[in-house]
Amino acid sequence: MTTRKIVFTVKTKEELDIIDITPQVKDAVSKGGLKEGIVLIFVPGSTGAITTIEYEPGLLEDFPKALEKLFPKDIRYKHHEMWHDGNGHSHVRASFIGPSLTVPLSDGKITLGTWQQIILCDMDVPAREREIIVKIVGE
């Protein structure tokens, strides 16, 4: 069994930037040179998340609205009281989605559904640069 690690960065905008990173992940997998196995996509940090959606305008509106209903910004967060950084909701949202995604690698390509893209969700309040780690395990 062989492993490969490829890292790329993504610049995000302010709070809840949703970015399709499928092309960068596909490029990383291609550079990795493996044919069969699994691909782990991971964002370090406690306010970033990785998941899949159909990356289309309707869902790009629906997703933030749903997160606001589930994890509203305007409730009391002890994290904000402790650190005064205004991002308690960002931590909670990111933790529910999770920082990583694993997808199958078959014939040198990631396996996704027809309308499925891999997205980075930057939940934090300020814009930033996020590091994305792609770990490929296989042969």
DSSP file (Angstrom, degrees, kcal/mol; ACC not computed):
  #  RESIDUE AA STRUCTURE BP1 BP2  ACC     N-H-->O    O-->H-N    N-H-->O    O-->H-N    TCO  KAPPA ALPHA  PHI   PSI    X-CA   Y-CA   Z-CA
    1    1 A M              0   0    0      0, 0.0     2,-0.3     0, 0.0   138,-0.2   0.000 360.0 360.0 360.0 142.1    0.0    0.0    0.0
    2    2 A T  E     -A  138   0A   0    136,-3.3   136,-2.8     2,-0.0     2,-0.4  -0.892 360.0-156.3-122.4 150.3    1.2    3.5   -0.9
    3    3 A T  E     -A  137   0A   0     -2,-0.3     2,-0.4   134,-0.2   134,-0.2  -0.957   6.0-171.6-125.6 149.6    0.2    6.9    0.5
    4    4 A R  E     -A  136   0A   0    132,-2.3   132,-2.9    -2,-0.4     2,-0.4  -0.986   6.9-158.4-134.1 146.1    0.5   10.3   -1.1
    5    5 A K  E     +A  135   0A   0     -2,-0.4     2,-0.4   130,-0.2   130,-0.2  -0.989  12.0 176.8-127.8 123.8   -0.1   13.7    0.5
    6    6 A I  E     -A  134   0A   0    128,-2.7   128,-3.2    -2,-0.4     2,-0.4  -0.989   9.1-164.2-125.3 134.9   -0.9   16.8   -1.6
    7    7 A V  E     +A  133   0A   0     -2,-0.4     2,-0.3   126,-0.2   126,-0.2  -0.956  11.7 169.4-121.5 136.6   -1.6   20.2   -0.1
    8    8 A F  E     -A  132   0A   0    124,-2.2   124,-3.4    -2,-0.4     2,-0.3  -0.944  23.0-130.7-137.5 163.7   -3.2   23.2   -1.7
    9    9 A T  E     -A  131   0A   0     -2,-0.3     2,-0.4   122,-0.2   122,-0.2  -0.850  11.4-162.2-117.7 153.4   -4.6   26.5   -0.4
   10   10 A V  E     -A  130   0A   0    120,-2.6   120,-3.3    -2,-0.3     2,-0.5  -0.999  14.9-138.7-133.5 129.1   -7.9   28.3   -1.0
   11   11 A K  E     -A  129   0A   0     -2,-0.4     2,-0.3   118,-0.2   118,-0.2  -0.766  26.7-162.9 -86.8 129.9   -8.6   31.9   -0.3
   12   12 A T  E     -A  128   0A   0    116,-3.4   116,-0.5    -2,-0.5     2,-0.1  -0.742  11.3-133.9-112.5 161.2  -12.0   32.5    1.2
   13   13 A K        -     0   0    0      1,-0.3     4,-0.3    -2,-0.3   115,-0.2  -0.255  51.9 -53.6 -94.9-171.0  -14.2   35.5    1.6
   14   14 A E  S    S-     0   0    0    113,-0.1    -1,-0.3     1,-0.1   111,-0.2  -0.018  96.3 -19.0 -63.0 174.7  -16.0   36.5    4.8
   15   15 A E  S    S+     0   0    0    110,-1.7   108,-0.2     1,-0.2   110,-0.2   0.412 125.3   7.6 -22.8 131.0  -18.3   34.2    6.8
   16   16 A L  S    S+     0   0    0    106,-1.2     2,-0.5   108,-0.3   107,-0.2   0.914  73.7 174.8  56.4  54.0  -19.8   31.1    5.2
   17   17 A D  E     -E  122   0B   0    105,-1.5   105,-2.6    -4,-0.3     2,-0.6  -0.777  15.6-157.6 -82.9 127.3  -17.9   31.1    1.9
   18   18 A I  E     -E  121   0B   0     -2,-0.5     2,-0.4   103,-0.2   103,-0.2  -0.942  14.4-177.4-113.0 116.1  -18.8   27.9    0.0
   19   19 A I  E     -E  120   0B   0    101,-2.6   101,-2.6    -2,-0.6     2,-0.7  -0.950  28.0-130.3-123.5 129.7  -16.2   27.0   -2.5
   20   20 A D  E     +E  119   0B   0     -2,-0.4    99,-0.2    99,-0.2     4,-0.2  -0.672  29.5 172.0 -74.1 112.7  -16.2   24.1   -5.0
   21   21 A I     >  +     0   0    0     97,-2.4     4,-2.3    -2,-0.7     5,-0.2   0.240  43.8 109.9-107.3  12.0  -12.8   22.4   -4.6
   22   22 A T  H  > S+     0   0    0     96,-0.8     4,-2.8     1,-0.2     5,-0.2   0.908  76.5  51.9 -55.4 -45.9  -13.6   19.4   -6.8
   23   23 A P  H  > S+     0   0    0      0, 0.0     4,-2.2     0, 0.0    -1,-0.2   0.910 111.1  47.1 -60.0 -40.4  -11.1   20.6   -9.5
   24   24 A Q  H  > S+     0   0    0      2,-0.2     4,-2.3     1,-0.2    -2,-0.2   0.880 112.7  49.4 -68.1 -37.1   -8.3   21.0   -7.1
   25   25 A V  H  X S+     0   0    0     -4,-2.3     4,-2.6     2,-0.2     5,-0.2   0.928 110.9  49.6 -66.9 -43.9   -9.0   17.6   -5.5
   26   26 A K  H  X S+     0   0    0     -4,-2.8     4,-2.3     1,-0.2    -2,-0.2   0.904 111.2  50.0 -60.4 -40.9   -9.1   16.0   -8.9
   27   27 A D  H  X S+     0   0    0     -4,-2.2     4,-2.4    -5,-0.2    -1,-0.2   0.914 110.4  49.9 -63.0 -43.4   -5.8   17.6   -9.8
   28   28 A A  H  X S+     0   0    0     -4,-2.3     4,-1.9     2,-0.2    -2,-0.2   0.913 110.5  49.9 -61.9 -43.1   -4.2   16.4   -6.5
   29   29 A V  H  X S+     0   0    0     -4,-2.6     4,-1.1     2,-0.2     5,-0.5   0.902 109.9  51.2 -63.4 -41.1   -5.4   12.9   -7.2
   30   30 A S  H >< S+     0   0    0     -4,-2.3     3,-0.6     1,-0.2    -1,-0.2   0.922 110.5  48.4 -61.5 -44.1   -3.9   13.0  -10.7
   31   31 A K  H 3< S+     0   0    0     -4,-2.4    -1,-0.2     1,-0.2    -2,-0.2   0.820 102.7  64.1 -64.9 -30.4   -0.6   14.2   -9.3
   32   32 A G  H 3< S-     0   0    0     -4,-1.9    -1,-0.2    -5,-0.2    -2,-0.2   0.806  91.1-151.1 -65.8 -30.0   -0.7   11.4   -6.7
   33   33 A G    <<  +     0   0    0     -4,-1.1     2,-0.2    -3,-0.6    -3,-0.1   0.546  45.5 133.5  75.3   7.6   -0.5    8.8   -9.4
   34   34 A L        -     0   0    0     -5,-0.5    -1,-0.2     1,-0.1     3,-0.1  -0.586  39.3-163.1 -90.8 157.6   -2.4    6.0   -7.6
   35   35 A K        +     0   0    0      1,-0.3    73,-3.0    -2,-0.2    74,-0.4   0.786  68.1  27.3-108.7 -37.4   -5.2    4.1   -9.3
   36   36 A E  S    S+     0   0    0     70,-0.2   103,-2.6    71,-0.2     2,-0.3  -0.984  87.0  59.8-133.6 139.6   -7.2    2.3   -6.6
   37   37 A G  E    S-CB 105 138A   0     68,-2.1    68,-2.8    -2,-0.4     2,-0.3  -0.995  77.6 -50.2 153.3-143.3   -7.9    3.2   -3.0
   38   38 A I  E     -CB 104 137A   0     99,-2.7    99,-2.6    -2,-0.3     2,-0.5  -0.952  32.6-146.8-133.7 154.7   -9.4    6.1   -1.0
   39   39 A V  E     -CB 103 136A   0     64,-2.8    64,-2.5    -2,-0.3     2,-0.5  -0.986   9.1-161.1-124.4 124.0   -8.9    9.8   -0.9
   40   40 A L  E     -CB 102 135A   0     95,-3.1    95,-2.7    -2,-0.5     2,-0.5  -0.908   2.2-164.7-104.5 128.7   -9.2   11.8    2.3
   41   41 A I  E     +CB 101 134A   0     60,-3.0    60,-1.9    -2,-0.5     2,-0.4  -0.972  17.4 176.3-114.2 124.3   -9.9   15.6    2.0
   42   42 A F  E     -CB 100 133A   0     91,-2.6    91,-3.0    -2,-0.5    58,-0.2  -0.982  23.8-158.5-136.3 137.8   -9.2   17.5    5.2
   43   43 A V        -     0   0    0     56,-2.3     5,-0.2    -2,-0.4    89,-0.2  -0.967  22.3-138.1-114.1 116.6   -9.2   21.1    6.3
   44   44 A P        +     0   0    0      0, 0.0    87,-0.2     0, 0.0     3,-0.1  -0.434  63.7  62.4 -67.8 146.0   -7.2   21.9    9.4
   45   45 A G  S    S-     0   0    0     -2,-0.1     3,-0.4     1,-0.1    -2,-0.1  -0.230  82.1-103.4 116.2 155.3   -8.9   24.3   11.8
   46   46 A S  S    S+     0   0    0      1,-0.2    49,-0.2    -2,-0.1    48,-0.2   0.344 112.2  50.4 -97.4   6.6  -12.1   24.3   13.9
   47   47 A T  S    S+     0   0    0     -3,-0.1    76,-2.5    47,-0.1    77,-0.6   0.225  93.1  84.5-125.9  13.9  -14.2   26.6   11.7
   48   48 A G  E     -F  122   0B   0     -3,-0.4     2,-0.3    74,-0.2    74,-0.2  -0.853  54.4-173.1-112.1 152.5  -13.7   25.0    8.3
   49   49 A A  E     -F  121   0B   0     72,-1.7    72,-3.0    -2,-0.3     2,-0.4  -0.983  13.7-152.1-144.3 154.1  -15.7   22.1    7.0
   50   50 A I  E     +F  120   0B   0     48,-2.2     2,-0.3    -2,-0.3    50,-0.2  -0.994  33.9 130.2-127.0 132.4  -15.7   19.7    4.0
   51   51 A T  E     -F  119   0B   0     68,-1.8    68,-3.2    -2,-0.4     2,-0.4  -0.872  46.9 -98.7-156.8-169.3  -18.7   18.0    2.5
   52   52 A T  E     +F  118   0B   0     -2,-0.3     2,-0.3    66,-0.2    66,-0.2  -0.952  38.7 151.9-124.1 147.3  -20.5   17.4   -0.8
   53   53 A I  E     -F  117   0B   0     64,-1.7    64,-2.8    -2,-0.4     2,-0.9  -0.936  56.5 -88.8-150.4 173.6  -23.5   19.2   -2.4
   54   54 A E        -     0   0    0     -2,-0.3     2,-1.9    62,-0.2     5,-0.2  -0.860  47.8-137.1 -84.5 111.7  -24.8   19.8   -5.9
   55   55 A Y        +     0   0    0     -2,-0.9    63,-0.0    60,-0.2   -35,-0.0  -0.512  54.8 128.5 -79.5  84.5  -22.9   23.1   -6.4
   56   56 A E  S  > S-     0   0    0     -2,-1.9     4,-2.1     1,-0.1     3,-0.4  -0.933  71.6-101.4-137.9 159.0  -25.7   25.2   -8.0
   57   57 A P  H  > S+     0   0    0      0, 0.0     4,-1.0     0, 0.0     5,-0.2   0.816 116.0  54.7 -54.2 -39.1  -27.2   28.6   -7.2
   58   58 A G  H >> S+     0   0    0      1,-0.2     4,-2.6     2,-0.2     3,-0.7   0.944 112.5  41.7 -61.5 -48.8  -30.3   27.3   -5.4
   59   59 A L  H 3> S+     0   0    0     -3,-0.4     4,-2.9     1,-0.2    -1,-0.2   0.819 106.4  63.1 -69.7 -29.6  -28.3   25.2   -2.9
   60   60 A L  H 3< S+     0   0    0     -4,-2.1    -1,-0.2     1,-0.2    -2,-0.2   0.755 113.0  37.3 -66.6 -21.5  -25.8   28.0   -2.5
   61   61 A E  H <X S+     0   0    0     -4,-1.0     4,-1.3    -3,-0.7    -2,-0.2   0.824 118.1  49.5 -89.0 -41.4  -28.7   30.1   -1.1
   62   62 A D  H  X S+     0   0    0     -4,-2.6     4,-2.7     1,-0.2     5,-0.2   0.887 102.6  60.3 -66.8 -41.0  -30.4   27.2    0.7
   63   63 A F  H  X S+     0   0    0     -4,-2.9     4,-2.3     1,-0.2    -1,-0.2   0.925 106.8  43.5 -59.9 -51.0  -27.4   25.9    2.6
   64   64 A P  H  > S+     0   0    0      0, 0.0     4,-2.2     0, 0.0    -1,-0.2   0.887 113.9  52.4 -62.4 -37.0  -26.5   29.1    4.5
   65   65 A K  H  X S+     0   0    0     -4,-1.3     4,-1.9     2,-0.2    -2,-0.2   0.915 109.8  48.5 -64.0 -42.1  -30.2   29.7    5.3
   66   66 A A  H  X S+     0   0    0     -4,-2.7     4,-2.4     1,-0.2     5,-0.2   0.913 111.0  50.3 -64.1 -42.8  -30.5   26.1    6.7
   67   67 A L  H  X S+     0   0    0     -4,-2.3     4,-3.3    -5,-0.2    -1,-0.2   0.891 108.6  52.9 -62.7 -38.1  -27.4   26.6    8.8
   68   68 A E  H  < S+     0   0    0     -4,-2.2    -1,-0.2     2,-0.2    -2,-0.2   0.878 110.5  47.5 -65.0 -37.5  -28.7   29.9   10.2
   69   69 A K  H  < S+     0   0    0     -4,-1.9    -2,-0.2     2,-0.2    -1,-0.2   0.907 119.6  38.7 -69.1 -41.0  -32.0   28.1   11.2
   70   70 A L  H  < S+     0   0    0     -4,-2.4    -2,-0.2     1,-0.2    -3,-0.2   0.888 135.1  19.0 -75.0 -40.0  -30.1   25.2   12.9
   71   71 A F  S  < S-     0   0    0     -4,-3.3    -1,-0.2    -5,-0.2    -2,-0.2  -0.649  84.0-161.6-134.2  73.8  -27.2   27.3   14.4
   72   72 A P    >   -     0   0    0      0, 0.0     3,-0.7     0, 0.0    -3,-0.1  -0.204  17.9-140.3 -63.9 147.5  -28.3   30.9   14.6
   73   73 A K  T 3  S+     0   0    0      1,-0.2    16,-0.2    16,-0.1     4,-0.1   0.790  94.8  63.5 -72.5 -28.4  -25.7   33.6   15.0
   74   74 A D  T 3  S+     0   0    0      2,-0.1    -1,-0.2    15,-0.0     2,-0.2   0.223  80.4  95.0 -92.9  16.2  -27.8   35.7   17.4
   75   75 A I  S <  S-     0   0    0     -3,-0.7     2,-0.5     1,-0.1    14,-0.1  -0.593  89.1 -84.5 -96.5 169.5  -28.0   33.2   20.3
   76   76 A R        -     0   0    0     -2,-0.2     2,-0.5    12,-0.0     3,-0.1  -0.588  44.3-172.7 -77.3 122.2  -25.7   33.2   23.3
   77   77 A Y     >  -     0   0    0     -2,-0.5     4,-1.6     1,-0.1     3,-0.3  -0.973  20.1-152.7-115.8 123.1  -22.5   31.3   22.7
   78   78 A K  H  > S+     0   0    0     -2,-0.5     4,-2.2     1,-0.2     5,-0.2   0.835  96.5  63.2 -61.4 -33.1  -20.1   30.8   25.6
   79   79 A H  H  > S+     0   0    0      1,-0.2     4,-2.7     2,-0.2     5,-0.4   0.928 103.4  47.5 -57.9 -45.3  -17.2   30.6   23.2
   80   80 A H  H  > S+     0   0    0     -3,-0.3     4,-2.9     1,-0.2    -1,-0.2   0.903 110.0  52.6 -63.7 -40.5  -17.9   34.2   22.2
   81   81 A E  H  < S+     0   0    0     -4,-1.6    -1,-0.2     1,-0.2    -2,-0.2   0.862 114.3  43.4 -63.1 -34.8  -18.1   35.3   25.8
   82   82 A M  H  < S+     0   0    0     -4,-2.2    -2,-0.2    -5,-0.1    -1,-0.2   0.916 131.1  19.9 -76.9 -43.4  -14.8   33.7   26.5
   83   83 A W  H  < S-     0   0    0     -4,-2.7    -3,-0.2    -5,-0.2    -2,-0.2   0.602  84.7-141.5-107.1 -14.9  -12.8   34.9   23.5
   84   84 A H     <  +     0   0    0     -4,-2.9    -4,-0.1    -5,-0.4    -3,-0.1   0.840  63.6 123.3  55.6  37.3  -14.9   37.9   22.2
   85   85 A D  S    S-     0   0    0     -6,-0.2    40,-0.2    -5,-0.1    -1,-0.1   0.414  70.7-129.4-108.7   0.3  -14.2   36.9   18.6
   86   86 A G  S    S+     0   0    0     -6,-0.2     3,-0.1     1,-0.1     4,-0.1   0.708  78.3 104.3  66.3  22.0  -17.9   36.6   17.5
   87   87 A N     >  +     0   0    0      1,-0.1     4,-1.8     2,-0.1     5,-0.2   0.092  27.4 116.8-127.2  27.6  -17.5   33.1   16.0
   88   88 A G  H  > S+     0   0    0      1,-0.2     4,-2.0     2,-0.2     5,-0.2   0.919  83.5  51.2 -57.0 -43.4  -19.1   30.7   18.4
   89   89 A H  H  > S+     0   0    0      1,-0.2     4,-2.7     2,-0.2    -1,-0.2   0.841 104.4  58.6 -63.2 -32.7  -21.7   29.8   15.7
   90   90 A S  H  > S+     0   0    0      2,-0.2     4,-2.2     1,-0.2    -1,-0.2   0.909 106.7  46.9 -63.6 -42.6  -18.9   29.2   13.2
   91   91 A H  H  X S+     0   0    0     -4,-1.8     4,-2.2     2,-0.2    -2,-0.2   0.921 113.6  47.6 -64.6 -44.9  -17.3   26.5   15.5
   92   92 A V  H  X S+     0   0    0     -4,-2.0     4,-1.6     2,-0.2    -2,-0.2   0.931 112.9  48.1 -64.8 -45.6  -20.7   24.8   16.1
   93   93 A R  H  X S+     0   0    0     -4,-2.7     4,-1.5     1,-0.2     3,-0.2   0.937 113.2  47.5 -59.8 -47.8  -21.6   24.8   12.4
   94   94 A A  H  X S+     0   0    0     -4,-2.2     4,-3.2     1,-0.2    -1,-0.2   0.878 108.8  54.5 -63.5 -38.0  -18.2   23.5   11.3
   95   95 A S  H  < S+     0   0    0     -4,-2.2    -1,-0.2     1,-0.2    -2,-0.2   0.843 106.5  51.5 -68.2 -31.4  -18.3   20.7   13.9
   96   96 A F  H  < S+     0   0    0     -4,-1.6    -1,-0.2    -3,-0.2    -2,-0.2   0.849 117.1  38.3 -73.4 -33.3  -21.6   19.4   12.8
   97   97 A I  H  < S-     0   0    0     -4,-1.5    -2,-0.2    -5,-0.2    -3,-0.1   0.907 109.7-136.1 -81.0 -44.9  -20.5   19.2    9.1
   98   98 A G     <  -     0   0    0     -4,-3.2   -48,-2.2    -5,-0.2    -2,-0.1  -0.009  12.3 -99.2 102.9 153.3  -17.0   18.0    9.9
   99   99 A P  S    S+     0   0    0      0, 0.0   -56,-2.3     0, 0.0     2,-0.3   0.426  93.3  43.4 -88.5   0.8  -13.5   18.8    8.7
  100  100 A S  E     -C   42   0A   0    -50,-0.2     2,-0.3   -58,-0.2   -58,-0.2  -0.945  50.9-163.9-147.9 165.3  -13.1   15.9    6.3
  101  101 A L  E     -C   41   0A   0    -60,-1.9   -60,-3.0    -2,-0.3     2,-0.5  -0.988  11.3-153.3-146.4 139.7  -14.5   13.7    3.6
  102  102 A T  E     +C   40   0A   0     -2,-0.3   -62,-0.2   -62,-0.2    -2,-0.0  -0.976  16.8 178.3-118.3 131.2  -13.4   10.3    2.3
  103  103 A V  E     -C   39   0A   0    -64,-2.5   -64,-2.8    -2,-0.5     9,-0.1  -0.945  32.0-101.9-129.1 151.1  -14.2    9.2   -1.3
  104  104 A P  E     -C   38   0A   0      0, 0.0     7,-2.1     0, 0.0     2,-0.5  -0.384  24.7-144.4 -70.1 148.6  -13.3    6.1   -3.3
  105  105 A L  E     +CD  37 110A   0    -68,-2.8   -68,-2.1     5,-0.2     2,-0.4  -0.975  25.4 172.1-113.1 119.1  -10.5    6.2   -5.8
  106  106 A S  E >   - D   0 109A   0      3,-2.8     3,-1.7    -2,-0.5   -70,-0.2  -0.992  66.0 -11.3-134.0 127.2  -11.2    4.0   -8.8
  107  107 A D  T 3  S-     0   0    0     -2,-0.4   -71,-0.2     1,-0.3    -1,-0.1   0.848 128.8 -54.4  54.6  37.1   -9.1    3.8  -12.0
  108  108 A G  T 3  S+     0   0    0    -73,-3.0     2,-0.3     1,-0.2    -1,-0.3   0.539 119.8  98.0  80.1   7.4   -7.2    6.9  -10.9
  109  109 A K  E <  S-D  106   0A   0     -3,-1.7    -3,-2.8   -74,-0.4    -1,-0.2  -0.952  76.2-110.8-130.5 147.6  -10.3    9.0  -10.4
  110  110 A I  E     -D  105   0A   0     -2,-0.3     2,-0.7    -5,-0.2    -5,-0.2  -0.483  34.1-125.1 -71.1 147.2  -12.4   10.1   -7.5
  111  111 A T        +     0   0    0     -7,-2.1     2,-0.3    -2,-0.1    -1,-0.1  -0.854  43.7 155.1-100.8 110.2  -15.9    8.5   -7.4
  112  112 A L        -     0   0    0     -2,-0.7     5,-0.0    -9,-0.1    -9,-0.0  -0.916  43.9-101.2-128.3 156.5  -18.6   11.2   -7.2
  113  113 A G    >   -     0   0    0     -2,-0.3     3,-1.6     1,-0.1    -1,-0.0  -0.257  45.1 -96.5 -69.2 165.8  -22.3   11.2   -8.2
  114  114 A T  T 3  S+     0   0    0      1,-0.3    -1,-0.1   -60,-0.0    -2,-0.0   0.864 123.9  27.7 -52.7 -43.5  -23.3   13.0  -11.4
  115  115 A W  T 3  S+     0   0    0    -61,-0.1     2,-0.5     2,-0.0    -1,-0.3   0.117  98.1 114.2-108.0  20.5  -24.3   16.2   -9.6
  116  116 A Q    <   +     0   0    0     -3,-1.6     2,-0.3   -62,-0.2   -62,-0.2  -0.818  36.7 175.2-103.8 126.5  -22.0   15.9   -6.6
  117  117 A Q  E     - F   0  53B   0    -64,-2.8   -64,-1.7    -2,-0.5     2,-0.5  -0.907  31.8-117.8-123.3 155.1  -19.1   18.3   -5.9
  118  118 A I  E     - F   0  52B   0     -2,-0.3   -97,-2.4   -66,-0.2   -96,-0.8  -0.792  37.6-166.6 -90.8 129.6  -16.7   18.5   -3.0
  119  119 A I  E     -EF  20  51B   0    -68,-3.2   -68,-1.8    -2,-0.5     2,-0.5  -0.921  21.5-145.1-124.2 147.1  -17.0   21.8   -1.2
  120  120 A L  E     -EF  19  50B   0   -101,-2.6  -101,-2.6    -2,-0.4     2,-0.6  -0.920  16.6-161.9 -98.6 129.2  -15.1   23.8    1.4
  121  121 A C  E     -EF  18  49B   0    -72,-3.0   -72,-1.7    -2,-0.5     2,-0.9  -0.948   1.8-163.1-112.9 109.8  -17.3   25.7    3.8
  122  122 A D  E     +EF  17  48B   0   -105,-2.6  -105,-1.5    -2,-0.6  -106,-1.2  -0.832  12.1 176.2 -92.7 108.1  -15.4   28.4    5.6
  123  123 A M        +     0   0    0    -76,-2.5   -75,-0.2    -2,-0.9    -1,-0.2   0.614  40.8 109.5 -87.1 -14.1  -17.6   29.2    8.6
  124  124 A D  S    S-     0   0    0    -77,-0.6  -108,-0.3  -109,-0.1  -107,-0.2  -0.155  73.3-121.3 -69.9 161.7  -15.3   31.8   10.2
  125  125 A V  S    S+     0   0    0    -40,-0.2  -110,-1.7  -110,-0.2     2,-0.1   0.930  88.4  56.3 -71.6 -49.0  -16.1   35.5   10.3
  126  126 A P  S    S-     0   0    0      0, 0.0     2,-0.1     0, 0.0    -2,-0.1  -0.479  90.1-104.1 -86.3 158.8  -13.0   36.9    8.6
  127  127 A A        +     0   0    0     -2,-0.1     2,-0.3  -112,-0.1  -114,-0.2  -0.413  53.6 158.0 -67.1 153.4  -11.7   36.1    5.1
  128  128 A R  E     -A   12   0A   0   -116,-0.5  -116,-3.4  -115,-0.2     2,-0.5  -0.946  44.9 -95.2-162.0 179.5   -8.6   33.8    5.2
  129  129 A E  E     -A   11   0A   0     -2,-0.3     2,-0.4  -118,-0.2  -118,-0.2  -0.970  38.3-157.1-111.8 124.3   -6.5   31.4    3.4
  130  130 A R  E     -A   10   0A   0   -120,-3.3  -120,-2.6    -2,-0.5     2,-0.4  -0.838   8.2-140.7-105.5 136.6   -7.3   27.7    4.1
  131  131 A E  E     -A    9   0A   0     -2,-0.4     2,-0.5  -122,-0.2  -122,-0.2  -0.796  15.4-160.1 -90.4 134.2   -5.0   24.8    3.7
  132  132 A I  E     -A    8   0A   0   -124,-3.4  -124,-2.2    -2,-0.4     2,-0.5  -0.976   2.4-156.1-117.7 127.4   -6.5   21.7    2.2
  133  133 A I  E     -AB   7  42A   0    -91,-3.0   -91,-2.6    -2,-0.5     2,-0.6  -0.901   4.5-166.4-105.5 126.0   -4.8   18.3    2.7
  134  134 A V  E     -AB   6  41A   0   -128,-3.2  -128,-2.7    -2,-0.5     2,-0.5  -0.959   6.1-172.0-111.6 117.3   -5.5   15.5    0.3
  135  135 A K  E     -AB   5  40A   0    -95,-2.7   -95,-3.1    -2,-0.6     2,-0.5  -0.950   3.6-164.4-113.3 121.4   -4.2   12.2    1.5
  136  136 A I  E     -AB   4  39A   0   -132,-2.9  -132,-2.3    -2,-0.5     2,-0.5  -0.916   5.7-175.0-110.4 128.2   -4.4    9.3   -1.0
  137  137 A V  E     +AB   3  38A   0    -99,-2.6   -99,-2.7    -2,-0.5     2,-0.3  -0.987  42.0  62.0-124.1 124.2   -4.1    5.7    0.3
  138  138 A G  E      AB   2  37A   0   -136,-2.8  -136,-3.3    -2,-0.5  -101,-0.2  -0.972 360.0 360.0 165.1-148.2   -4.0    2.8   -2.2
  139  139 A E              0   0    0   -103,-2.6  -102,-0.1    -2,-0.3    -1,-0.1   0.326 360.0 360.0-143.2 360.0   -2.0    1.4   -5.0
